[in-house]
């Protein structure tokens, strides 16, 4: 039987991932090592992610700004702990001119900058510098800023959407008068990310706090949402940091309180990136390609007219167009239904499979018989197969149209339910010792990208060791290529002994292999 | 009498411009020379510009993509004519790591890139490279791509929004099978820019073709829209280029035609940038600050509650909030009315002036008397003064609400009409010789940024000299600091003799001082 891809998740998950990105026409590698070209279908997904997140960010009182791409080297140097964390792998601008020398275009040695400029790996320092000027009095607080931008972190080993040198993201930066206010912000953003991820991306996640050695450098607390991919690995899909007063101290962000004292602000930062698209692929894709949750599908209904270079083609096209017009008047996910009539030249059979690979939620095929009989023949991308055949269904036109909003909602919900079941069914909580943990996960594969047997995650009690004791746990986990993902927000009331230290547990954590 | 600014257009237009940008809280200089920080109010304007242009770009069949920030040096070198035009002033990334050496964070000399990377001054070459891979057959044409991005052109002398090293823009790039198709695209985009500028920005422009020496390097034809600022200077507000087959040839963008021949594509490119915001400021601002056309005002109605730390404050706030809720349910410019209750601490008189400076179209002040009497007291930003007093008007609440959409439309139209009258009244068409031209414009001012007397533009017959003859005209114009802006699309049927060559005119051109 024909399938959408020549790769399967089971045979090699990494190859399958690449095949989906390519065959769904989401993105491609660019001639610049480590940078990607996001193609229209992939960028359309990102635009929908942006639109809904931006709506939420604004609704919660944040304002968008734009800060410079370049950060002076001295800013990075100021933030010592910061630097440590970013591994110093950054793109550095050292010159501002090209010149033809000896008949060849090259960097003009005369045009060296006095101070090198770093291409922002994050805007933490440049925004902190602005905050130090913008915050004067308690009246200026809270200061709630967000930015949509491109950032660059030099990467040696890249994978489209998951790890690229340049990526697109949103970074929120806020300043508050008190720890309580800043912490409330940190957690309300975490909850926004969780809700967004589950509702809009249909991607279930577990929100929780990172262990201290996984914190954003300089942060007092780092929270994340973690999603389970179909190979059982965890993907950190968003982070929210409470930075305490250390960034404010390094960057001199102070305010005059109501009583007149000059006081350090408490700051936060938080972000999600185009990595989310990688998460969507690995949560929902199947061996026929991508499956997009309708809420982020650039086209929710694609109509493929079956044309045969015959006189009846005209009636088929008119029928398809009229159907599209009616569908576009409907509402799904609080916006007009996004519908396309695929008029590009080409065989309808091939076009059907193109849209299967791209993951359009509803694919409609309209031929002369449908046009004549007032029917619609369609496939649900989430239920493509029925006993080894593509499940193509015919319905009366009016009934089909009436059902589209509910059907899109059902697809969205079904995809979420399926992923949620996978997540919760694959968190083991019956593993009590490190040996059991090692036995469960087995040795780390030679090639971590090739498929390893699906292992899921382990949830276990944790005594929250610190410093060297925590490093020791991390080292042991690393031999199994495991990491602590987070301590989920939802915790039981009592805990068994810590899997690692044997001491009384104070919380539970998730342990997994991860991207 | 109190005014919003301490600067006037008449005293020094350049100082006035800076004052508006600062006092309207639009943007500020950043610690990185030449780069700006776009603040929430300024970025809000940009988001509205983006949203409407993006809607139009998509409605005309274009798709958004994202291409890498970095362009390999070899790509720039390939495009020789291209390089010439960009004056080679570009930010160049030469290293990918920072390191602590001798206790100091610096560029790691070990981490030099094999090939330097240029921060995109435009994405022409990197998109051309993608097109060479994406275009195979006539079936792939037209290929209609747009990108929203940041670009960098190293500038020595910068001015916020008008000329900065980094700026935000949209760049369209398209490939077509025939010259006719590509030219139709070029002109339809020009018309889109004109209509957008006039309808959405209320900024009248004249669309036309640039003389050959002002073309985008390598282009066969360059078109622009030109707007008249309140100092009489021209601002090029958008460009659309027909690139012929030269870019396709340099970048190998070919397609197999229906008859099987391998044929070069005809390509176009076009863009507008954050410079448009500079145009809006200099078209609509006055000596009290910015005046925003309602279509791009982040808040169209701002309600300032007059609070006195007294028990009746609560009623005033409740009244303001209820008013805001009702207004937000109304529609203006096909979107919900954007309304804000300004609850920030501070005196209402100061807040009134803040919103005057920021250019909010309708500023409402609500005090205890209004709340008790069911009234609304408001100012129209476009009609702020009545015989040296701020024209504050009271209306019954229901009547005010009912009138808001029409009033916003009237403000938008009034601002456009005012600017259009200024434009057309200040184009002289009765100047026949170069001496008269020199006498009209007078000598070039020492400080071109300080105010010079308003001169407007001159429209004159033009014999379209080429090559050296054109250079000669350009040199003569340069002594007066004048340039040819464009040859307007709308032309008469007959022409007098050319002002410069005395030869028979073949079209009319606009001559002006310009930004």
Interface residues (C-beta under 8 A of the other chain):
Chain A: X30 X31 X32 X35 X36 X37 X38 X39 X40 X43 X44 X46 X47 X63 X64 X65 X66 X67 X68 X69 X70 X71 X72 X73 X75 X76 X77 X83 X88 X89 X90 X91 X92 X93 X94 X95 X96 X97 X98 X99 X104 X105 X106 X107 X108 X116 X117 X118 X119 X126 X129 X130 X139 X145 X149 X150 X152 X154 X166 X168 X344 X345 X346
Chain B: X30 X31 X32 X35 X36 X37 X38 X39 X40 X43 X44 X46 X47 X63 X64 X65 X66 X67 X68 X69 X70 X71 X72 X73 X75 X76 X77 X83 X88 X89 X90 X91 X92 X93 X94 X95 X96 X97 X98 X99 X104 X105 X106 X107 X108 X116 X117 X118 X119 X126 X129 X130 X139 X145 X149 X150 X152 X154 X166 X168 X344 X345 X346
